[in-house]
Amino acid sequence: MAVKITELINIEFIQELQNELSEISGMAILTTDPKGIPITKGSNFTDFCAKYTRKSLLGKKKCHACDVNGAREALKKGKPCIYFCHAGLIDFSAPIMLGNEMIACFVGGQIFNGNFNPSEISKKAKLFGIPENEYLVAAKKIPTATKEEILKKSKIIFNFAKLISQIASLSFNLKNNIEKNESYNMFLTSIISDINSKTVSALQRKMTQEKKLLQEKDMESIKKTIKKIVDDDNSLLVNFTDIIQLVNFSGSMEQLTESEYNVFTLVKRIEADCAKDNFDDISLKITVSPDVPDFLLGCDNFIEDLAHRLIVSIAEHIKKGTVSVEVLCKNKSYAKNICIRISGGSRELLEELNAKLKKFLTTFSTNGIDLSENDKVCFTLLNILIKKLSGHVSIEEKNSKTLFNIEIPQVEVKLEEL
């Protein structure tokens, strides 16, 4: 992929966020590229590191190696990585991801875990060619904390690294779709502008409260401050959910290209998709009504993905049995509405999915709904179906079964038109 974070996110925004995080946590922070090369200016670096260690040729080389190794460990573990640097300080790293690729990393710390050893500092000074007395004076100014305290602070930074990852992913999808659909991107830009404004406000409130929390002394004040932080976290969660939905939304735009397709070929593709899911105790039965035209013009890739994901959702809930799919046709004055009716198991087994889908169709938001990764994308596709393709979604209760219906307008293609 070889994408640079600076191609996706304004570097001034990253620098400002980094400065705020450093102020809140009381730790030095730097943002590097995947090779450990700094892309921002260090925030709150100690003199011990910035003025002495990193100014030494050998010290700088060792610091760079620590930054790279820390980023790799964070990427491998998928969580904050806490480690001792070559100079004996506690550091951390938190990766910023684009898909499975690390495009940047927050690194920092520069804190002693308890009292330092003066003789070790003197040895380092000689090794790096640094005046011993000055190095010792700088070492005495380094803040101290336990590894557990640093872990708590680094988790805050790790959460912001995940936020930056989501923003980078959204930016990447938008960038790739600009030439595909300009009007779509104008639509997204207006939504993102609103989300960005709300997110920045919530972040600012959250940072202020977290800074205040570190200064609180009595338990009652701490409880009140934590409640405010939780409220802001809930606000951020709504915005993050919107961002994730938009990422899924933009990723699905390439499926909306219309083309002529054969309905029976589409059915075979859906069957092949389901065969790869390895549901050992689930059988699939698809029937096509005789009134469905052989050839249609529309978004067959989109229909395939949506039908497949809804089948998987039902299979995940019923665990075993048969998932039945009926492909029907409803004649409209302006088009042929292709209706895909999916059911499986008893009404009781699908009660949870039924409730989640009904809630989603009321608000068109996944906030507050506990969904699997498949269901998140499935519900987003349903959103596109309704808002962008003039489609329709309904739920029926019939003969002790729950029927999930999706309709989408398509144009019939006559044989002589092919």
N, C-alpha and C positions, 0 to 999 in steps of 0.2 A: 504494500500500500504506500509506504514511504511518504506519509502525510505529516507536515509540520504543524504543531499546535498553533503557531503564529499565522497559519493560513486560515484557521478556523475561528480563532478567538483573538480579540484585540489585546495586545500585550500590556497595554496600560491598565486594562481591567484586571488581568492576572496579577500585575504588580500591586495594584491597590488592594485587592483581596488578600494577597500574601502579607502586605504590611499590616492589615487589620488582624489577620490570624496570628501574626507574630506578637502584636500588642496584647491580644487576649490571652494567649498561651504563655507569654513570657519567655518564649523560646526563639532562637534564631531560625529563620526559614529562607530557603533558596529554591527556585524552580529551575530544573535542568531539562535538557533534552534526553532521549534514551541513552545517549553515549556519556551522560554525566556532564555535558558542557552547559554552563549557566546560560539561561535565556532571560533572567531578571537580575536585578541588583539584590544582594543579600539584605534581609531585613533584620535589624537588631543583632548583627554579628558582634561577637566579643572581640576585644583587642587581641586576645590570646590567639584567636583563629585568623581574623582579618588582617591585623597589623603585623603579626609575627609569623605564625605557622604557614599561612597561604602565601606570604611574601617570599618565603624560602623556596628555592627551586625544588628541593627534595620534598619539603613539606607539602607544597602545592600538588606535586605528583601523587603523594600518598593520600591527600584529601580527595583528589579526583577519583582515585581508585576506590575509596570508601563510598563516595557518592554513587558510583556505578554499581558496586556490589550491593549497596543498600537498596537501590532501585530494583535490581534483579530479584533480590529476596522478597521484596514487597509484591512484585509481579507474580512470583512463584507461589507465595502463600495466599495471595488475595486479601491481605489484611495489613494493618500497620506493622512495619518491621522495626523493632528496637534493637540496637546493637552498640557495641563499644567501638569508637573510631580508633585509628592508629595512635592518637595522642592521649587516649584514656578517657575521653569524654563520652557521655551517652548521646547517641544520635537516633534519628528515626527517618523513615522514608514512606511515602504514600504515592502509588502510581496513578497517573492520569491516563485513561484508556480510550481507544477508539476501536470498538469491537474487541478482538483478542490481541490487539497490538498496543503496546505502551508508546504514547506519543510525547509524554513529559512526566516529570515526577517532582513532588514536593520533598525536599530533604532538609534536615535541620536538627536542632536540639542544642548542642554545645553547652551541656550541663554536666557537672560532676555528680557522681553518685556517692555522696559523703565527702570526707576530707581527701584531698589529693596528696600524693607522695612527693615531697620536694626533691628528693634524690632522683626520682624518675623524670621530673620536669628538667632538672639540670642535665641529665643524660640526653634528653631530647634537644635541649638548647645547643649542646655541643654537636649533636648529629646534624642539626639543621643550620648551624653557623649563626645562632641567635645569641645576643648578650644574655647571660644567665640571670642576672639581677632583674633586668627588664621583663624577661619571660616569667620569672617567679612572681613579680608584682602583678602582671597581667593574669596569671593563673589564680591568684587570690581573689580577683574580682569576678571570677566565673560563678554564676548561680549554682546552687546545689538542690537536688531533689531525689526522691527515691525513684526506682525504675517504675513502680506502680503509678506514681503521680505523673510521670512522663507518658505512660501508656494512656491514661485518661485524657490527657491533653492532646496526644497525637491522634486519638480516635476522632476528636472534633475535626482535626485537619484532614483525616482520612475521609470523613463524610463530605467535606467540601471538595476533596479530590474526585469523589464520585459524582458530585454535582457538576464540576467542570467537565467530567467525562460525558455526562448527558448533554451538556450544552455543545460540546465538540461534535458529538454524534448527530445532533439536530442540525448544526451548521453544515456538517459534511453532506447530509441528505439534501438539505436545501440547495447547496452549491451544485450538486449533481443533477438536480431537477430544474435548474433555472432555464435551460434551453428547452426542456421538455414541455413545460407548461407555465408560461409567464403569469397568466391570470391566477393560477393556483398559488403561485408564490406570493402574489400580491395579497391574496386571501390569508396565507400563512403569516406574512409579515405583520399584518394588523393584529393577529392573535398573539404572536410572539412579543410584539411591542407591549401589549397589555400584561402578558405573563411576566415579562422582564421587569416592568415597573413594580408589579406586586411582589416579585421575588426579591428585588433589591430592597424594597421597604422592609420586608420580613427579615431579610438578612441583617439589615442595619439594626433593627430592634433586637434580634437575637444576639448579635455581637455586643450590644450595649448591656443586655441583661447578663450575658456570660461574664463580661468584664466585671459587672457589679457583684456577681456571685463569688468571684475569687476574692472580693474584698469584704464580704459579709462575715460577721462574727457570731451573732445570736441565731438560734435555730429557727425562730419565727420568721425572721427576715429571709433566711435561706429558703424556707418553704415557699414564701410568696414569690421570690425570684425564680425558683425552679418552676412554679406554676406558670409564670409568664413565659419562660423559655419553652415549656411544653406547648402552650398556646401558639407561640410562633412556629414551633416545629410542625404543628398541625396545619398551619397556614402554608408553610413551605411544602409540606407533603402534597397538598392540593396542587400547588404549582408544579412540583416535580412530576406528579401524575399526568398533568396536562402536557408537560414537555415530552414524557415518554409516549403518550398517545399520539402526539404530533410526529414523533420520530417514526412510529409504526405507520402512521397515516401517510407520511411522505414516502416511506419505503414501499408502500402499496401503489403509488401512482403509476409505476411502470406497468401494472397489471391492467390499467384502465384503457389501454389502446384497443380500439375496436378492429375486429377482423372477421372474416367469414369462417365458420367452423361447422363441423358435423357433430350433431348431438350425441350420437352413439360413440364416436371417438372420445368425446368429452367424458362420457360415462366410464369408458375403459381406463382413461387417465385417472379418474377419481378412484376407481377400484385398485389401480396400481399404487397410488399414493397410500391408500389404507393398508395394502398388503405389506408395506414397509414398516408399519407401526408395531408389528409383533404382539397384537392382542390375541393370545393363544385361546382364550375362552370366548372370543367374540366372533360371530359370523356376520357377513354383510350381504344384504339382499337389495339390489337396485332394480326397479322396474320402470319402464318408460311407456307412458300412455300413447296409444295409437294416434292421438290427435296432435302430438308434438311434431312440428316440422323436422325434416331430416337436416336441413341446413338453416343456420341463422347468422345474423350479423350482430356482433356485440362483444362483450368482454369475457371471453371464455376462460382466460387465465384467472381472472378475478373470481368467477363462479366456481372454478375448480378449487381454488385455495379456500374460499369461504365454506363450501360444502364439506371439504375434507376436514377442516378444523372443527366444524359443528359436529361431524360424525365422531371425531376424536373426543370432543367434550362429552358427548352422550356415552361413549364407550368407557371413558374414565369413571363415570358415575354409576353405570349399571354393572361394571366388572365382568359380567358374563351374560351370554344370551345372544340375541340377534338384533342388529341395528337395521331397520328398514328404511329405504329411501325410495320415494316415488317422484318421478319427474312428470309434471303435468303442464298443460298449456291453458291459459285463460286469454280469450280473445278480447282485445280492447280496440277502440276506434283508431288509435294512433299506433298500436304495436301489438306484438304477441308477448304476453306476460308469461315468462317461464317460472313455474312454481316448483320449488323443491321442498318436499314434505319429509321430514326426518323424525323417526320415533324409535323407541327401544325400551325394553323392560317395562316395569310397572310405573304407574303415576307416582308412587311413593319413592321409588329409586331416583326419579328425576325431579323430586320436589325442590331440592337445594338449587339445582341448575335453573329450574323454572323461576324460583324466587329471585335469584341473582340477575337473570335476564330481564325480568319484569322491572326490577329496580333500575337497571341500566337504561331500559327503554323509556323510563319516566324522566330521568335526569340527563341521559347521554354523557354520563361521567362514571368512571370506574372508581372514583374516590370512595373509600369506605366499604368496598366490595372485595372480599378475599378471593382472588382469582389465580388460577395456574397460569404459567407463561403462555400456554396454548390459548386459554380463554381470553387473556388480555388482548392478544392479536385478533382473535375471533370477534370479540366485541367491538374492536376498533374497525374491523372490516364491515361489521353490521352498521356502524356509524356512517361509513363511506357510502354503503349501499343506499341508506335512507337519504342522506344529505346531498350526495353528489350524483347518484344514478337514478333518482326518483323511484327507488325500490320500496318494498314494504316488508315488515316483519310481524308475524303474529304467532300466538300460542293458543292451541285448542286443547280441550279436554274431551276425549271421545272414547267410549268403551273401555274405561279404566286406564287409558293410555294418554300420554302427553304428546301432542304433535307440534313440532317446531316448523313453521312455514316461512320460507323466504321467497319473495317475488321480485323479478327484475325484468324491465321492459327490454325486449330484443326485436330485431326486424327479421321477418322471414325472407329467405332468399330462395327464389324459384330456380328450378334447374336451368331454365333458359337464360337466367341472369349470370350463371357461373361461367 
